[in-house]
Amino acid sequence: MDAGDEGEEAGILIMLGVTVFGLLFANLPGFAHVWAAADLLPLQTEIPGPLDSLAWWAGQTFVAWVFNILLIVLFGSALALREGSGDKPGLGWLCLLGLGLAYLFWHGELLTVMALAAMIALPMRALPPVTRWVSLVALIGGTVLIVLAGIGITALLPDTMGLPDLLGLDDARIAAIEAAHQSGFWSHLPHNMATALQFHLVEFFFLGGGVLGLILLGMELVERGFWGGRWPVMPLVISAAIALGIGLPLSGWSAVQAMSVAFAPSQAWEGLMARAFAALLLAYGYAALVVLAIRFRIAEPVQLLFIRAGHLWLSVHVGQIIVLTLLFSGVPGLALFGRLDPAALFAFGVVLTGVQAGAVWLTDRYLRSGPVEWLLDGLANRGFARLRR
């Protein structure tokens, strides 16, 4: 591996480490509440306190949707780097892992659709560069149009239609869902598996093209030396400032819209469209800031932690899904599902961040790779390397 590839690998690992910590906060509401309550504060609590409002607004503004986009792009970048080194990616095993996680733990996992999209993306690397760029722009742009079309339908709905009518989630339905999760996730396994299947169908048919486009984008970023800091500094600084300068106000305004108790379907589309565009801008802005931090060696001890987390990103991500399922809906009677307001959930996330950082440090100290990475590599190569250092 030459110096350029080493720099590219370091950048990808650091950004992957940042992303798995960001995903912890991004996914917490999805484990803690009924799905729609993650993006609509009135469904979580009728009268939120100031701290609840601030915590929920911060989560929606800075992390919601953004780190899922970054994970997909970085998966494409890591895949391109891995293919260049001759290692087998083990996408079939990754797909099976994602299916198992979705049906046994959490329907919101992305690994299945990422693995399937990567199976299509790898052969597309043989296409001419112009064709690849046209393809990824068309795929991402087409998915954005599909999402915006779905959002635009709300503009046609009458304002007399409230949230319970629109989502089919009145107070009684929400209470029933919370009680079901608090009684133990696995006691309702057939229903949970049906929900996971519904989410997979939505991901495949409505978002699959966008996932494929983002993976192709991640591969192209490796080709262009983005993660290794080979882009000129000033264009990075200016583009990051523009992306964050537009993305953060849009995202913040969208979060304020979603906090409104006076919900009006004909106006909801504005905030949702703003969030869709803001998430793409923030994803690029965060990535550019991290690349600049790497280039100027800012906070190098923290970068080292992120490199360790990047090496273990799949184990950390799978561990998050399993642990959060156990905490929020795995233990009958003790499950936290529906019981934490936004401020308490944020504080809980801070504690889990510290636990995750400690787990990353211990795993890297005693193991050669993450347990999940070791398992998938062994299955793909039909032979298991030594795991302990």
C-alpha positions, 0 to 999 in steps of 0.5 A, spaced: 500 500 500 503 506 497 503 513 501 496 515 498 492 509 499 495 509 507 492 516 507 486 515 504 485 509 509 486 513 515 481 518 513 476 513 511 477 510 518 477 516 522 470 518 518 468 511 520 469 512 527 466 519 527 460 516 524 459 510 528 459 515 534 454 519 531 449 514 529 449 512 536 445 519 537 441 518 531 438 512 532 437 512 539 430 515 538 428 510 533 429 505 539 426 509 544 419 511 541 414 509 536 417 510 529 414 517 528 415 520 534 423 520 533 421 525 528 415 529 531 416 531 538 408 532 539 408 524 539 413 523 544 410 528 549 404 533 549 408 538 553 415 538 553 420 542 558 425 547 555 430 541 556 426 536 552 425 541 547 432 543 546 435 536 546 430 534 541 432 540 537 439 539 537 438 531 535 434 533 529 438 539 527 445 536 528 445 528 527 438 526 524 439 523 517 446 525 516 450 520 519 446 514 515 448 518 509 455 518 511 455 511 513 453 509 506 458 513 503 464 511 507 461 503 506 463 505 498 469 508 500 472 502 504 469 497 499 473 500 494 479 500 498 478 493 500 477 491 493 484 494 491 488 490 496 485 484 493 481 482 500 474 479 499 468 483 501 464 478 503 457 481 501 453 475 501 455 474 509 453 481 510 447 481 507 445 475 511 447 478 518 443 484 516 437 480 515 438 477 522 439 483 525 432 486 522 428 480 524 431 479 531 433 486 533 431 492 529 428 493 523 431 500 522 438 497 520 441 499 513 446 493 512 442 489 508 440 494 503 448 496 503 450 489 501 445 488 496 447 495 493 454 494 493 453 487 489 451 492 483 456 497 485 462 493 484 461 491 477 460 498 475 467 500 477 469 497 470 465 503 467 468 509 464 468 515 469 463 519 466 458 513 466 459 512 473 458 519 475 452 520 470 449 514 474 451 516 481 448 523 480 442 520 476 441 515 482 441 520 488 437 525 484 432 520 482 431 518 489 431 525 492 425 526 487 422 520 489 422 522 497 420 529 495 414 527 491 412 523 497 413 529 501 409 533 496 403 529 497 402 532 504 401 539 501 394 536 498 391 533 505 386 538 508 389 541 514 383 538 518 387 532 518 391 531 525 397 527 526 393 521 529 389 521 522 395 521 518 399 516 521 394 512 524 397 513 531 392 515 536 394 515 543 391 508 544 395 505 538 401 509 541 400 506 548 399 499 545 405 499 541 409 501 548 406 496 552 408 491 547 415 493 547 415 493 554 413 486 555 419 484 551 421 484 544 421 477 542 415 475 545 412 479 539 417 476 534 412 474 528 409 481 528 416 484 529 418 480 523 413 483 519 415 490 520 422 489 518 419 486 512 415 492 510 421 497 512 426 492 507 421 493 502 421 501 503 428 501 503 429 497 496 424 500 492 424 507 494 431 508 497 435 503 494 437 507 488 439 512 492 443 507 497 447 505 490 448 512 488 451 514 495 456 507 495 458 509 488 460 516 490 464 513 496 468 509 491 469 515 487 471 519 493 477 514 494 479 515 486 479 522 487 483 522 493 478 526 498 479 522 504 487 522 504 487 530 504 489 531 497 484 536 495 486 543 495 485 546 502 481 553 500 476 549 496 475 544 502 474 550 506 469 554 502 465 548 500 464 546 507 462 553 509 457 553 504 454 547 506 454 548 513 452 555 512 446 553 508 445 546 511 445 548 519 439 553 518 435 549 514 436 543 518 434 547 525 428 550 521 426 544 519 426 541 527 422 547 529 417 546 524 417 539 527 416 541 534 410 545 532 403 542 536 399 546 531 400 540 525 398 542 519 399 537 513 399 542 508 405 546 511 409 539 513 412 538 506 416 545 507 420 542 513 421 535 510 423 538 504 428 542 508 431 536 512 432 532 506 436 537 502 440 539 509 442 532 511 445 532 504 449 538 505 451 537 512 454 530 510 458 533 506 460 539 511 462 534 516 466 530 512 470 536 509 471 538 516 474 532 518 478 531 512 481 538 514 482 536 521 486 530 519 490 535 514 492 540 520 493 534 525 487 537 530 486 533 536 490 527 534 489 523 540 481 524 539 483 522 532 486 516 534 480 513 538 476 514 531 481 510 528 480 505 533 473 505 532 473 505 524 477 499 524 471 496 528 465 500 525 461 494 523 462 490 530 460 497 534 454 498 529 452 491 530 453 492 538 449 498 538 443 495 535 443 489 540 445 493 546 439 498 545 434 493 543 436 489 550 435 496 553 429 499 550 425 492 549 429 486 550 427 485 558 420 484 560 418 489 565 424 493 565 424 495 558 425 503 557 421 504 550 417 510 551 419 512 558 425 517 556 423 524 554 428 527 550 433 530 555 433 524 559 434 520 552 440 525 550 443 524 557 443 516 556 446 517 550 452 521 553 453 515 558 453 510 552 458 514 548 463 513 554 461 506 555 462 505 547 469 509 547 471 504 553 469 498 549 473 500 543 479 501 547 479 495 550 477 491 544 483 494 540 487 493 546 486 485 546 483 483 539 486 484 532 480 486 529 472 486 531 469 480 532 464 481 527 469 483 522 473 477 524 467 472 523 465 475 516 472 475 514 473 468 516 467 466 512 468 469 506 475 467 506 474 460 508 479 460 514 479 464 520 485 468 523 487 469 530 483 474 533 487 475 540 493 479 540 
